[in-house]
Amino acid sequence: MAYKKIEELLDEIYTEAIKKKYIKSISVKVEGPILKCRIYLDDSLINVFFNEGTKTTAFTLIKGNKRIFGIDKDSLRGWHKHPIDKSNIHQPCKETKFKQFLQQIEATIKTKS
């Protein structure tokens, strides 16, 4: 089930982050019903966006100021993926939690847990 509250997503982010050596730091900004989070990795970062009102969710891996992979949910397309090397494409996918997003990054990109 999708996240209902900002706190649910933040709990999962922090729970997963402490397990990963490649996560260096986390910056969190909450403005009313909106969460904006940056998770800094060795040579890239993950942007997390969540709107509690619309349930819009976005997990994006960024390297060199460019999205290289992402999974989003919006009211127009529902859950969809922006594949590596084709990040401008919208490919339907199943609902994805933050933990699953990290697993997909780890399976595709060389990271050290």
Stockholm file with secondary structure:
# STOCKHOLM 1.0

chainA/1-113         MAYKKIEELLDEIYTEAIKKKYIKSISVKVEGPILKCRIYLDDSLINVFFNEGTKTTAFTLIKGNKRIFGIDKDSLRGWHKHPIDKSNIHQPCKETKFKQFLQQIEATIKTKS
#=GR chainA/1-113 SS CCCCSHHHHHHHHHHHHTTCTTEEEEEEEEETTEEEEEEEESSCEEEEEEETTTCCEEEEEEETTEEEEEEEEETTTEEEEECTTCTTCCEECCCCCHHHHHHHHHHHSCCCC
#=GC SS_cons         CCCCSHHHHHHHHHHHHTTCTTEEEEEEEEETTEEEEEEEESSCEEEEEEETTTCCEEEEEEETTEEEEEEEEETTTEEEEECTTCTTCCEECCCCCHHHHHHHHHHHSCCCC
//
